Amino acid sequence: MQYSVLDLAPIRQGSTAPEAFRNSLDLAQHAERWGYHRFWLAEHHNIPGIASAATSVVIAHVAGGTSRIRVGSGGIMLPNHAPLVIAEQFGTLESLFPGRIDLGLGRAPGGDQMTARALRRSLGSSGDTFPEDVAELRSYFRSSAPGQMVRSIPGEGLDIPIYILGSSDFGARLAAKLGLPFAFASHFAPGYLLAAIDLYRREFKPSAQLAKPHVMVGVNVIAADTDQEATRLFTSLQQLFLNMIRGTRKPLQPPFPSMDGQWSPSEQVQVGRMTQCSAVGSADTIREELKEIQAETGADEFIVTAAIFDHEARLRSFEIAAEVLAQLKGGVAAAQSQH
């Protein structure tokens, strides 16, 4: 079982995008030392608390400051772009950092509908054309055919692994049909997790990239030296989702001592539903919570995210998570060897 990082280059209240980028690189450098397999950045637009809108550029920033960890997109929202542009961007990244680049693809806009219209303008793409867009993108990575008029240079002939992201049966079915790894966005939309990964495994067809299904499960991991401190840090993520529900997006907010009095009962239920796939607490506590998620999903990989206001506390959370996940990985490997 592998374990990886999903980062949104969070912009904190009172801070700036440059600081967010410095913190993301610092986290990636630590993650590399702590044994994380990959470091992914997510495309979002018009959101005050997220700096990773120009995702390919931030991937280059992170890959250039690290040496071994895989770096990629979790994901590129493909309908926002002409597939050729993404082929050229990731062909460039793979040429600069060979053997280290991943291309995760999603079909959501990564923002509100007005922003999606501004991004997509005359592309003619939508979530409905996602399978065709993926097929076109993949064609640019193949060696060019005689007489081929449009080529991705750089890009053609490069072996860049592609991942399908999703939070429903749509992505699961497409990933299974194409024989690609499937990453489920359970860190914010866990409702369909088990049904989607079951469908993916059932319908999976082996491909040149992948012989058997590979399921990545997104998990919020907020770890600290005590359960009480982790619960306090977790309130920043709870505020993030609460503001999303209220339609009042803000930079990442500092933690509260508790969320008591901050939300209505119905809002508390909604936030609880969105953060269901989370492990919050000390090392011992998150170990049990992650074991439970692993047992329930049979995940081949956890991709861990943490919206924590204080950068040093965020680093500490990922450090604790790495120690726990390394132990969990050893336990899964031992169990598999006995079968």
C-alpha positions, 0 to 999 in steps of 0.5 A: 500500500502506497501513501501520497500527498494531495496539496492545494497550496492553501492561502491562509487568512492574512497571507499571500500566494507566494507564501503558499507556494513556499510552504507547498515546496517545503512540505514536498521536500519534507514528504520526500524525506518521510517516504511519501510516494507522490505529491499531487497538486489540484486545479481550482479557480476563483477560490480565495484559499487555493493558489494552485490554479496554474497547476502545471506551473506549480508542479514544475516549482515543486518538482524542481525543488525535489529529487525523487518524489513523483509530482503530478496533478490531482487533478487537471480539470481537462474540460477547462483546457484543449487536450493538446495544451495539456499534452504539451505542458505535461510533455514539457514537465516529463522532459524536464523531470523524467520518470517523476510526473503523473497526470491525474485528470478530472471532469469537474470545473474546479470552481463555480459555473461562471468561472467555468464559462470564463475558462472554457469560452470557445472550447466546446468541452464539458464534463459530458465530453470528458471521455473524448477529451481523455482519448484525444489527450492520450493520442498525443502521447503516442508516437506520431503516425506518418502524415499526422498533422497535429503533434505534441512536441514535447509530449509524443512518445513519452510514457506519462502515467494517467489517472482518472479522478472522480467522486461518482460512477462516471469516473469509476466506469471510465477508469475501469474501461481504459484500464487506468488507476482510479482516485476517489475524491473521498476527502470531500465527497465520500458518499459514493466511495464504496459503490464507485470502487466496487464498480471500478474493480468489477469492470476493470479491463487490464491495459498497457499501463495497468494489469490490475485495478489500483484504487487511490482513496483521498483522506483528510488526516489531521494529526498532532501529538494529542487528540485535543490539539488535532481536534482544534486544528481540524476546525480550520477544515470544518470552517472551510466546508462550512463556508463552502456550504454557505457560499462564502469562500474565504482564505484558510481560517485559523482554528477555533478552540471548538466549533460549538456555536459556529454552525446550525445543527443542519450545517454540522450534519452537512460538514460531518458528511463531507468530512466523513473520510477523515482521521483526526487525532494523535498517532494512536487514534489516526492509526485505528481510523486509517486501519478502519478505512483501509479495511473498508475500502481495500485501498491500494494507496491513500492520498492524504490532504490536510487543511491546517492553518499553521505551517509547522503544525501541518508539517508535524501532521504529515510527519505523524501520518507518514510514521503511521502509514509506513506501519500500516503499509508494513501490516498490509504487506505482511497480511498479503504475503500470508495469503 
